[in-house]
C-alpha cells in the first residue's frame, strides 16, 4: 500500500477540520443556509493550507530519522 505524502495528508486534514469546525459553529449559532458552507470552505483553504504545510515541515525538521529509509 502506497501512503500519501505527509504534506498532502496534513493539508487535507487541516482543511477539513477547520472547515468543519466553522460549519458546525455557524449551524449551532443558528446561521442556516449556504453561507456557513461557503465560509467554512474558504476559511478551511485559506488557513488550512499554510498551516498544513508548516506542520509537515515542522514534523520533518524535528524528526531525527527523516527521511525514512526505503526497503
N, CA, C and O atoms as a Maestro MAE file, in Angstrom:
{
 s_m_m2io_version
 :::
 2.0.0
}

f_m_ct {
 s_m_title
 :::
 protein
 m_atom[284] {
  # First column is atom index #
  i_m_mmod_type
  r_m_x_coord
  r_m_y_coord
  r_m_z_coord
  i_m_residue_number
  s_m_chain_name
  s_m_pdb_residue_name
  s_m_pdb_atom_name
  i_m_atomic_number
  :::
  1 25 0.840 -1.180 0.000 1 A "UNK " " N  " 7
  2 3 0.000 0.000 0.000 1 A "UNK " " CA " 6
  3 2 0.882 1.240 0.000 1 A "UNK " " C  " 6
  4 15 1.823 1.354 0.787 1 A "UNK " " O  " 8
  5 25 0.565 2.158 -0.888 2 A "UNK " " N  " 7
  6 3 1.328 3.393 -1.009 2 A "UNK " " CA " 6
  7 2 0.666 4.481 -0.169 2 A "UNK " " C  " 6
  8 15 -0.499 4.818 -0.381 2 A "UNK " " O  " 8
  9 25 1.410 5.023 0.777 3 A "UNK " " N  " 7
  10 3 0.884 6.082 1.633 3 A "UNK " " CA " 6
  11 2 1.035 7.432 0.944 3 A "UNK " " C  " 6
  12 15 2.008 7.655 0.223 3 A "UNK " " O  " 8
  13 25 0.067 8.349 1.162 4 A "UNK " " N  " 7
  14 3 0.211 9.677 0.560 4 A "UNK " " CA " 6
  15 2 1.350 10.438 1.231 4 A "UNK " " C  " 6
  16 15 1.705 10.150 2.374 4 A "UNK " " O  " 8
  17 25 1.914 11.396 0.530 5 A "UNK " " N  " 7
  18 3 2.967 12.198 1.146 5 A "UNK " " CA " 6
  19 2 2.445 12.897 2.401 5 A "UNK " " C  " 6
  20 15 1.259 13.215 2.499 5 A "UNK " " O  " 8
  21 25 3.324 13.125 3.335 6 A "UNK " " N  " 7
  22 3 2.955 13.727 4.606 6 A "UNK " " CA " 6
  23 2 2.272 15.078 4.416 6 A "UNK " " C  " 6
  24 15 1.283 15.379 5.084 6 A "UNK " " O  " 8
  25 25 2.795 15.880 3.512 7 A "UNK " " N  " 7
  26 3 2.230 17.214 3.293 7 A "UNK " " CA " 6
  27 2 0.786 17.134 2.801 7 A "UNK " " C  " 6
  28 15 -0.071 17.869 3.290 7 A "UNK " " O  " 8
  29 25 0.507 16.259 1.850 8 A "UNK " " N  " 7
  30 3 -0.861 16.133 1.324 8 A "UNK " " CA " 6
  31 2 -1.819 15.653 2.407 8 A "UNK " " C  " 6
  32 15 -2.955 16.121 2.492 8 A "UNK " " O  " 8
  33 25 -1.367 14.733 3.220 9 A "UNK " " N  " 7
  34 3 -2.202 14.215 4.296 9 A "UNK " " CA " 6
  35 2 -2.522 15.305 5.317 9 A "UNK " " C  " 6
  36 15 -3.679 15.478 5.700 9 A "UNK " " O  " 8
  37 25 -1.514 16.029 5.750 10 A "UNK " " N  " 7
  38 3 -1.723 17.056 6.771 10 A "UNK " " CA " 6
  39 2 -2.534 18.238 6.248 10 A "UNK " " C  " 6
  40 15 -3.369 18.778 6.974 10 A "UNK " " O  " 8
  41 25 -2.306 18.643 5.020 11 A "UNK " " N  " 7
  42 3 -3.077 19.758 4.454 11 A "UNK " " CA " 6
  43 2 -4.545 19.380 4.369 11 A "UNK " " C  " 6
  44 15 -5.408 20.175 4.740 11 A "UNK " " O  " 8
  45 25 -4.844 18.179 3.888 12 A "UNK " " N  " 7
  46 3 -6.250 17.786 3.777 12 A "UNK " " CA " 6
  47 2 -6.900 17.659 5.152 12 A "UNK " " C  " 6
  48 15 -8.073 18.000 5.305 12 A "UNK " " O  " 8
  49 25 -6.172 17.180 6.149 13 A "UNK " " N  " 7
  50 3 -6.720 17.105 7.499 13 A "UNK " " CA " 6
  51 2 -7.001 18.488 8.073 13 A "UNK " " C  " 6
  52 15 -8.067 18.717 8.644 13 A "UNK " " O  " 8
  53 25 -6.058 19.406 7.928 14 A "UNK " " N  " 7
  54 3 -6.249 20.755 8.457 14 A "UNK " " CA " 6
  55 2 -7.416 21.454 7.776 14 A "UNK " " C  " 6
  56 15 -8.233 22.088 8.445 14 A "UNK " " O  " 8
  57 25 -7.506 21.345 6.448 15 A "UNK " " N  " 7
  58 3 -8.597 22.000 5.720 15 A "UNK " " CA " 6
  59 2 -9.944 21.448 6.167 15 A "UNK " " C  " 6
  60 15 -10.878 22.209 6.420 15 A "UNK " " O  " 8
  61 25 -10.045 20.126 6.265 16 A "UNK " " N  " 7
  62 3 -11.312 19.506 6.666 16 A "UNK " " CA " 6
  63 2 -11.686 19.861 8.107 16 A "UNK " " C  " 6
  64 15 -12.853 20.129 8.392 16 A "UNK " " O  " 8
  65 25 -10.725 19.865 8.999 17 A "UNK " " N  " 7
  66 3 -11.022 20.168 10.406 17 A "UNK " " CA " 6
  67 2 -11.436 21.617 10.604 17 A "UNK " " C  " 6
  68 15 -12.402 21.889 11.316 17 A "UNK " " O  " 8
  69 25 -10.728 22.545 9.992 18 A "UNK " " N  " 7
  70 3 -11.070 23.955 10.144 18 A "UNK " " CA " 6
  71 2 -12.414 24.254 9.477 18 A "UNK " " C  " 6
  72 15 -13.269 24.919 10.063 18 A "UNK " " O  " 8
  73 25 -12.593 23.770 8.271 19 A "UNK " " N  " 7
  74 3 -13.857 23.989 7.577 19 A "UNK " " CA " 6
  75 2 -15.033 23.375 8.321 19 A "UNK " " C  " 6
  76 15 -16.088 23.998 8.432 19 A "UNK " " O  " 8
  77 25 -14.862 22.169 8.828 20 A "UNK " " N  " 7
  78 3 -15.927 21.513 9.580 20 A "UNK " " CA " 6
  79 2 -16.246 22.232 10.870 20 A "UNK " " C  " 6
  80 15 -17.414 22.341 11.246 20 A "UNK " " O  " 8
  81 25 -15.232 22.723 11.554 21 A "UNK " " N  " 7
  82 3 -15.462 23.447 12.804 21 A "UNK " " CA " 6
  83 2 -16.233 24.743 12.553 21 A "UNK " " C  " 6
  84 15 -17.112 25.107 13.335 21 A "UNK " " O  " 8
  85 25 -15.907 25.436 11.469 22 A "UNK " " N  " 7
  86 3 -16.617 26.675 11.140 22 A "UNK " " CA " 6
  87 2 -18.074 26.379 10.811 22 A "UNK " " C  " 6
  88 15 -18.968 27.093 11.266 22 A "UNK " " O  " 8
  89 25 -18.323 25.339 10.029 23 A "UNK " " N  " 7
  90 3 -19.696 24.979 9.673 23 A "UNK " " CA " 6
  91 2 -20.491 24.578 10.911 23 A "UNK " " C  " 6
  92 15 -21.627 25.021 11.085 23 A "UNK " " O  " 8
  93 25 -19.915 23.756 11.762 24 A "UNK " " N  " 7
  94 3 -20.619 23.330 12.980 24 A "UNK " " CA " 6
  95 2 -20.913 24.519 13.882 24 A "UNK " " C  " 6
  96 15 -22.015 24.624 14.420 24 A "UNK " " O  " 8
  97 25 -19.948 25.417 14.055 25 A "UNK " " N  " 7
  98 3 -20.164 26.586 14.905 25 A "UNK " " CA " 6
  99 2 -21.260 27.479 14.329 25 A "UNK " " C  " 6
  100 15 -22.111 27.967 15.072 25 A "UNK " " O  " 8
  101 25 -21.250 27.697 13.018 26 A "UNK " " N  " 7
  102 3 -22.263 28.555 12.411 26 A "UNK " " CA " 6
  103 2 -23.651 27.938 12.509 26 A "UNK " " C  " 6
  104 15 -24.617 28.633 12.823 26 A "UNK " " O  " 8
  105 25 -23.759 26.647 12.244 27 A "UNK " " N  " 7
  106 3 -25.058 25.989 12.340 27 A "UNK " " CA " 6
  107 2 -25.559 25.952 13.782 27 A "UNK " " C  " 6
  108 15 -26.761 26.062 14.025 27 A "UNK " " O  " 8
  109 25 -24.658 25.800 14.723 28 A "UNK " " N  " 7
  110 3 -25.039 25.813 16.135 28 A "UNK " " CA " 6
  111 2 -25.572 27.181 16.545 28 A "UNK " " C  " 6
  112 15 -26.491 27.271 17.359 28 A "UNK " " O  " 8
  113 25 -25.008 28.232 15.993 29 A "UNK " " N  " 7
  114 3 -25.456 29.591 16.309 29 A "UNK " " CA " 6
  115 2 -26.719 29.979 15.543 29 A "UNK " " C  " 6
  116 15 -27.219 31.092 15.706 29 A "UNK " " O  " 8
  117 25 -27.239 29.079 14.713 30 A "UNK " " N  " 7
  118 3 -28.494 29.336 14.029 30 A "UNK " " CA " 6
  119 2 -28.367 29.924 12.639 30 A "UNK " " C  " 6
  120 15 -29.376 30.310 12.049 30 A "UNK " " O  " 8
  121 25 -27.165 30.004 12.097 31 A "UNK " " N  " 7
  122 3 -26.984 30.528 10.754 31 A "UNK " " CA " 6
  123 2 -27.208 29.386 9.774 31 A "UNK " " C  " 6
  124 15 -26.314 28.572 9.541 31 A "UNK " " O  " 8
  125 25 -28.421 29.329 9.196 32 A "UNK " " N  " 7
  126 3 -28.805 28.235 8.318 32 A "UNK " " CA " 6
  127 2 -28.786 28.730 6.876 32 A "UNK " " C  " 6
  128 15 -29.222 29.846 6.592 32 A "UNK " " O  " 8
  129 25 -28.289 27.913 5.983 33 A "UNK " " N  " 7
  130 3 -28.254 28.271 4.567 33 A "UNK " " CA " 6
  131 2 -26.938 27.841 3.948 33 A "UNK " " C  " 6
  132 15 -26.219 27.008 4.499 33 A "UNK " " O  " 8
  133 25 -26.636 28.409 2.817 34 A "UNK " " N  " 7
  134 3 -25.417 28.033 2.114 34 A "UNK " " CA " 6
  135 2 -24.212 28.831 2.605 34 A "UNK " " C  " 6
  136 15 -23.071 28.440 2.357 34 A "UNK " " O  " 8
  137 25 -24.448 29.936 3.291 35 A "UNK " " N  " 7
  138 3 -23.365 30.807 3.759 35 A "UNK " " CA " 6
  139 2 -22.338 30.134 4.653 35 A "UNK " " C  " 6
  140 15 -21.139 30.308 4.436 35 A "UNK " " O  " 8
  141 25 -22.774 29.359 5.665 36 A "UNK " " N  " 7
  142 3 -21.774 28.708 6.529 36 A "UNK " " CA " 6
  143 2 -20.861 27.732 5.775 36 A "UNK " " C  " 6
  144 15 -19.692 27.566 6.121 36 A "UNK " " O  " 8
  145 25 -21.405 27.103 4.760 37 A "UNK " " N  " 7
  146 3 -20.606 26.149 4.000 37 A "UNK " " CA " 6
  147 2 -19.568 26.843 3.121 37 A "UNK " " C  " 6
  148 15 -18.443 26.366 2.976 37 A "UNK " " O  " 8
  149 25 -19.956 27.958 2.547 38 A "UNK " " N  " 7
  150 3 -19.002 28.737 1.752 38 A "UNK " " CA " 6
  151 2 -17.925 29.329 2.661 38 A "UNK " " C  " 6
  152 15 -16.737 29.288 2.343 38 A "UNK " " O  " 8
  153 25 -18.361 29.882 3.798 39 A "UNK " " N  " 7
  154 3 -17.397 30.442 4.744 39 A "UNK " " CA " 6
  155 2 -16.458 29.363 5.279 39 A "UNK " " C  " 6
  156 15 -15.252 29.585 5.389 39 A "UNK " " O  " 8
  157 25 -17.008 28.200 5.609 40 A "UNK " " N  " 7
  158 3 -16.177 27.101 6.102 40 A "UNK " " CA " 6
  159 2 -15.167 26.631 5.074 40 A "UNK " " C  " 6
  160 15 -14.011 26.368 5.406 40 A "UNK " " O  " 8
  161 25 -15.602 26.523 3.824 41 A "UNK " " N  " 7
  162 3 -14.682 26.100 2.760 41 A "UNK " " CA " 6
  163 2 -13.584 27.139 2.541 41 A "UNK " " C  " 6
  164 15 -12.411 26.799 2.388 41 A "UNK " " O  " 8
  165 25 -13.988 28.416 2.527 42 A "UNK " " N  " 7
  166 3 -13.000 29.477 2.299 42 A "UNK " " CA " 6
  167 2 -11.982 29.549 3.437 42 A "UNK " " C  " 6
  168 15 -10.776 29.594 3.194 42 A "UNK " " O  " 8
  169 25 -12.469 29.559 4.673 43 A "UNK " " N  " 7
  170 3 -11.535 29.609 5.805 43 A "UNK " " CA " 6
  171 2 -10.689 28.341 5.891 43 A "UNK " " C  " 6
  172 15 -9.515 28.397 6.258 43 A "UNK " " O  " 8
  173 25 -11.284 27.206 5.554 44 A "UNK " " N  " 7
  174 3 -10.523 25.961 5.568 44 A "UNK " " CA " 6
  175 2 -9.341 26.007 4.619 44 A "UNK " " C  " 6
  176 15 -8.237 25.587 4.966 44 A "UNK " " O  " 8
  177 25 -9.578 26.518 3.421 45 A "UNK " " N  " 7
  178 3 -8.491 26.594 2.432 45 A "UNK " " CA " 6
  179 2 -7.496 27.693 2.796 45 A "UNK " " C  " 6
  180 15 -6.284 27.482 2.734 45 A "UNK " " O  " 8
  181 25 -8.005 28.859 3.173 46 A "UNK " " N  " 7
  182 3 -7.119 29.998 3.465 46 A "UNK " " CA " 6
  183 2 -6.224 29.722 4.671 46 A "UNK " " C  " 6
  184 15 -5.047 30.082 4.662 46 A "UNK " " O  " 8
  185 25 -6.766 29.091 5.702 47 A "UNK " " N  " 7
  186 3 -5.985 28.840 6.917 47 A "UNK " " CA " 6
  187 2 -5.344 27.456 6.876 47 A "UNK " " C  " 6
  188 15 -4.200 27.297 7.301 47 A "UNK " " O  " 8
  189 25 -6.059 26.460 6.375 48 A "UNK " " N  " 7
  190 3 -5.593 25.077 6.454 48 A "UNK " " CA " 6
  191 2 -4.388 24.748 5.594 48 A "UNK " " C  " 6
  192 15 -3.530 23.969 6.008 48 A "UNK " " O  " 8
  193 25 -4.308 25.326 4.407 49 A "UNK " " N  " 7
  194 3 -3.182 25.005 3.514 49 A "UNK " " CA " 6
  195 2 -1.850 25.493 4.093 49 A "UNK " " C  " 6
  196 15 -0.918 24.696 4.192 49 A "UNK " " O  " 8
  197 25 -1.721 26.765 4.479 50 A "UNK " " N  " 7
  198 3 -0.428 27.178 5.043 50 A "UNK " " CA " 6
  199 2 -0.080 26.460 6.349 50 A "UNK " " C  " 6
  200 15 1.080 26.116 6.579 50 A "UNK " " O  " 8
  201 25 -1.082 26.235 7.200 51 A "UNK " " N  " 7
  202 3 -0.807 25.569 8.472 51 A "UNK " " CA " 6
  203 2 -0.432 24.112 8.237 51 A "UNK " " C  " 6
  204 15 0.445 23.588 8.923 51 A "UNK " " O  " 8
  205 25 -1.074 23.451 7.287 52 A "UNK " " N  " 7
  206 3 -0.723 22.066 6.966 52 A "UNK " " CA " 6
  207 2 0.697 21.936 6.422 52 A "UNK " " C  " 6
  208 15 1.423 21.009 6.780 52 A "UNK " " O  " 8
  209 25 1.085 22.863 5.563 53 A "UNK " " N  " 7
  210 3 2.452 22.858 5.029 53 A "UNK " " CA " 6
  211 2 3.451 23.129 6.142 53 A "UNK " " C  " 6
  212 15 4.487 22.470 6.225 53 A "UNK " " O  " 8
  213 25 3.142 24.105 7.003 54 A "UNK " " N  " 7
  214 3 4.030 24.396 8.124 54 A "UNK " " CA " 6
  215 2 4.152 23.177 9.046 54 A "UNK " " C  " 6
  216 15 5.246 22.858 9.514 54 A "UNK " " O  " 8
  217 25 3.040 22.504 9.304 55 A "UNK " " N  " 7
  218 3 3.033 21.342 10.183 55 A "UNK " " CA " 6
  219 2 3.894 20.207 9.618 55 A "UNK " " C  " 6
  220 15 4.621 19.552 10.365 55 A "UNK " " O  " 8
  221 25 3.817 19.974 8.321 56 A "UNK " " N  " 7
  222 3 4.637 18.933 7.689 56 A "UNK " " CA " 6
  223 2 6.122 19.280 7.793 56 A "UNK " " C  " 6
  224 15 6.945 18.413 8.086 56 A "UNK " " O  " 8
  225 25 6.460 20.530 7.556 57 A "UNK " " N  " 7
  226 3 7.867 20.955 7.671 57 A "UNK " " CA " 6
  227 2 8.359 20.832 9.108 57 A "UNK " " C  " 6
  228 15 9.494 20.420 9.348 57 A "UNK " " O  " 8
  229 25 7.504 21.189 10.057 58 A "UNK " " N  " 7
  230 3 7.869 21.094 11.473 58 A "UNK " " CA " 6
  231 2 8.147 19.646 11.864 58 A "UNK " " C  " 6
  232 15 9.134 19.368 12.545 58 A "UNK " " O  " 8
  233 25 7.296 18.732 11.445 59 A "UNK " " N  " 7
  234 3 7.492 17.316 11.760 59 A "UNK " " CA " 6
  235 2 8.802 16.814 11.155 59 A "UNK " " C  " 6
  236 15 9.567 16.115 11.818 59 A "UNK " " O  " 8
  237 25 9.055 17.169 9.908 60 A "UNK " " N  " 7
  238 3 10.280 16.711 9.243 60 A "UNK " " CA " 6
  239 2 11.526 17.306 9.888 60 A "UNK " " C  " 6
  240 15 12.555 16.638 9.984 60 A "UNK " " O  " 8
  241 25 11.436 18.566 10.332 61 A "UNK " " N  " 7
  242 3 12.581 19.209 10.983 61 A "UNK " " CA " 6
  243 2 12.900 18.565 12.327 61 A "UNK " " C  " 6
  244 15 14.071 18.409 12.674 61 A "UNK " " O  " 8
  245 25 11.876 18.191 13.084 62 A "UNK " " N  " 7
  246 3 12.066 17.667 14.431 62 A "UNK " " CA " 6
  247 2 12.350 16.174 14.477 62 A "UNK " " C  " 6
  248 15 12.783 15.666 15.511 62 A "UNK " " O  " 8
  249 25 12.115 15.460 13.383 63 A "UNK " " N  " 7
  250 3 12.297 14.011 13.369 63 A "UNK " " CA " 6
  251 2 13.741 13.673 12.986 63 A "UNK " " C  " 6
  252 15 14.161 13.982 11.871 63 A "UNK " " O  " 8
  253 25 14.508 13.048 13.884 64 A "UNK " " N  " 7
  254 3 15.905 12.736 13.561 64 A "UNK " " CA " 6
  255 2 16.041 11.629 12.515 64 A "UNK " " C  " 6
  256 15 17.096 11.505 11.894 64 A "UNK " " O  " 8
  257 25 15.018 10.838 12.312 65 A "UNK " " N  " 7
  258 3 15.084 9.736 11.351 65 A "UNK " " CA " 6
  259 2 14.444 10.091 10.012 65 A "UNK " " C  " 6
  260 15 14.091 9.193 9.247 65 A "UNK " " O  " 8
  261 25 14.288 11.368 9.714 66 A "UNK " " N  " 7
  262 3 13.703 11.754 8.442 66 A "UNK " " CA " 6
  263 2 14.815 11.992 7.446 66 A "UNK " " C  " 6
  264 15 15.798 12.618 7.843 66 A "UNK " " O  " 8
  265 25 14.772 11.579 6.244 67 A "UNK " " N  " 7
  266 3 13.699 10.858 5.573 67 A "UNK " " CA " 6
  267 2 13.754 9.373 5.887 67 A "UNK " " C  " 6
  268 15 14.814 8.841 6.215 67 A "UNK " " O  " 8
  269 25 12.611 8.705 5.786 68 A "UNK " " N  " 7
  270 3 12.594 7.265 6.077 68 A "UNK " " CA " 6
  271 2 13.392 6.495 5.034 68 A "UNK " " C  " 6
  272 15 13.473 6.891 3.872 68 A "UNK " " O  " 8
  273 25 13.973 5.395 5.472 69 A "UNK " " N  " 7
  274 3 14.748 4.558 4.547 69 A "UNK " " CA " 6
  275 2 13.807 3.757 3.660 69 A "UNK " " C  " 6
  276 15 12.744 3.313 4.094 69 A "UNK " " O  " 8
  277 25 14.211 3.586 2.433 70 A "UNK " " N  " 7
  278 3 13.406 2.757 1.513 70 A "UNK " " CA " 6
  279 2 13.900 1.321 1.566 70 A "UNK " " C  " 6
  280 15 15.096 1.046 1.666 70 A "UNK " " O  " 8
  281 25 12.946 0.432 1.496 71 A "UNK " " N  " 7
  282 3 13.285 -1.001 1.591 71 A "UNK " " CA " 6
  283 2 13.815 -1.533 0.292 71 A "UNK " " C  " 6
  284 15 14.147 -2.715 0.199 71 A "UNK " " O  " 8
  :::
 }
 m_bond[283] {
  # First column is bond index #
  i_m_from
  i_m_to
  i_m_order
  :::
  1 1 2 1
  2 2 3 1
  3 3 4 2
  4 3 5 1
  5 5 6 1
  6 6 7 1
  7 7 8 2
  8 7 9 1
  9 9 10 1
  10 10 11 1
  11 11 12 2
  12 11 13 1
  13 13 14 1
  14 14 15 1
  15 15 16 2
  16 15 17 1
  17 17 18 1
  18 18 19 1
  19 19 20 2
  20 19 21 1
  21 21 22 1
  22 22 23 1
  23 23 24 2
  24 23 25 1
  25 25 26 1
  26 26 27 1
  27 27 28 2
  28 27 29 1
  29 29 30 1
  30 30 31 1
  31 31 32 2
  32 31 33 1
  33 33 34 1
  34 34 35 1
  35 35 36 2
  36 35 37 1
  37 37 38 1
  38 38 39 1
  39 39 40 2
  40 39 41 1
  41 41 42 1
  42 42 43 1
  43 43 44 2
  44 43 45 1
  45 45 46 1
  46 46 47 1
  47 47 48 2
  48 47 49 1
  49 49 50 1
  50 50 51 1
  51 51 52 2
  52 51 53 1
  53 53 54 1
  54 54 55 1
  55 55 56 2
  56 55 57 1
  57 57 58 1
  58 58 59 1
  59 59 60 2
  60 59 61 1
  61 61 62 1
  62 62 63 1
  63 63 64 2
  64 63 65 1
  65 65 66 1
  66 66 67 1
  67 67 68 2
  68 67 69 1
  69 69 70 1
  70 70 71 1
  71 71 72 2
  72 71 73 1
  73 73 74 1
  74 74 75 1
  75 75 76 2
  76 75 77 1
  77 77 78 1
  78 78 79 1
  79 79 80 2
  80 79 81 1
  81 81 82 1
  82 82 83 1
  83 83 84 2
  84 83 85 1
  85 85 86 1
  86 86 87 1
  87 87 88 2
  88 87 89 1
  89 89 90 1
  90 90 91 1
  91 91 92 2
  92 91 93 1
  93 93 94 1
  94 94 95 1
  95 95 96 2
  96 95 97 1
  97 97 98 1
  98 98 99 1
  99 99 100 2
  100 99 101 1
  101 101 102 1
  102 102 103 1
  103 103 104 2
  104 103 105 1
  105 105 106 1
  106 106 107 1
  107 107 108 2
  108 107 109 1
  109 109 110 1
  110 110 111 1
  111 111 112 2
  112 111 113 1
  113 113 114 1
  114 114 115 1
  115 115 116 2
  116 115 117 1
  117 117 118 1
  118 118 119 1
  119 119 120 2
  120 119 121 1
  121 121 122 1
  122 122 123 1
  123 123 124 2
  124 123 125 1
  125 125 126 1
  126 126 127 1
  127 127 128 2
  128 127 129 1
  129 129 130 1
  130 130 131 1
  131 131 132 2
  132 131 133 1
  133 133 134 1
  134 134 135 1
  135 135 136 2
  136 135 137 1
  137 137 138 1
  138 138 139 1
  139 139 140 2
  140 139 141 1
  141 141 142 1
  142 142 143 1
  143 143 144 2
  144 143 145 1
  145 145 146 1
  146 146 147 1
  147 147 148 2
  148 147 149 1
  149 149 150 1
  150 150 151 1
  151 151 152 2
  152 151 153 1
  153 153 154 1
  154 154 155 1
  155 155 156 2
  156 155 157 1
  157 157 158 1
  158 158 159 1
  159 159 160 2
  160 159 161 1
  161 161 162 1
  162 162 163 1
  163 163 164 2
  164 163 165 1
  165 165 166 1
  166 166 167 1
  167 167 168 2
  168 167 169 1
  169 169 170 1
  170 170 171 1
  171 171 172 2
  172 171 173 1
  173 173 174 1
  174 174 175 1
  175 175 176 2
  176 175 177 1
  177 177 178 1
  178 178 179 1
  179 179 180 2
  180 179 181 1
  181 181 182 1
  182 182 183 1
  183 183 184 2
  184 183 185 1
  185 185 186 1
  186 186 187 1
  187 187 188 2
  188 187 189 1
  189 189 190 1
  190 190 191 1
  191 191 192 2
  192 191 193 1
  193 193 194 1
  194 194 195 1
  195 195 196 2
  196 195 197 1
  197 197 198 1
  198 198 199 1
  199 199 200 2
  200 199 201 1
  201 201 202 1
  202 202 203 1
  203 203 204 2
  204 203 205 1
  205 205 206 1
  206 206 207 1
  207 207 208 2
  208 207 209 1
  209 209 210 1
  210 210 211 1
  211 211 212 2
  212 211 213 1
  213 213 214 1
  214 214 215 1
  215 215 216 2
  216 215 217 1
  217 217 218 1
  218 218 219 1
  219 219 220 2
  220 219 221 1
  221 221 222 1
  222 222 223 1
  223 223 224 2
  224 223 225 1
  225 225 226 1
  226 226 227 1
  227 227 228 2
  228 227 229 1
  229 229 230 1
  230 230 231 1
  231 231 232 2
  232 231 233 1
  233 233 234 1
  234 234 235 1
  235 235 236 2
  236 235 237 1
  237 237 238 1
  238 238 239 1
  239 239 240 2
  240 239 241 1
  241 241 242 1
  242 242 243 1
  243 243 244 2
  244 243 245 1
  245 245 246 1
  246 246 247 1
  247 247 248 2
  248 247 249 1
  249 249 250 1
  250 250 251 1
  251 251 252 2
  252 251 253 1
  253 253 254 1
  254 254 255 1
  255 255 256 2
  256 255 257 1
  257 257 258 1
  258 258 259 1
  259 259 260 2
  260 259 261 1
  261 261 262 1
  262 262 263 1
  263 263 264 2
  264 263 265 1
  265 265 266 1
  266 266 267 1
  267 267 268 2
  268 267 269 1
  269 269 270 1
  270 270 271 1
  271 271 272 2
  272 271 273 1
  273 273 274 1
  274 274 275 1
  275 275 276 2
  276 275 277 1
  277 277 278 1
  278 278 279 1
  279 279 280 2
  280 279 281 1
  281 281 282 1
  282 282 283 1
  283 283 284 2
  :::
 }
}
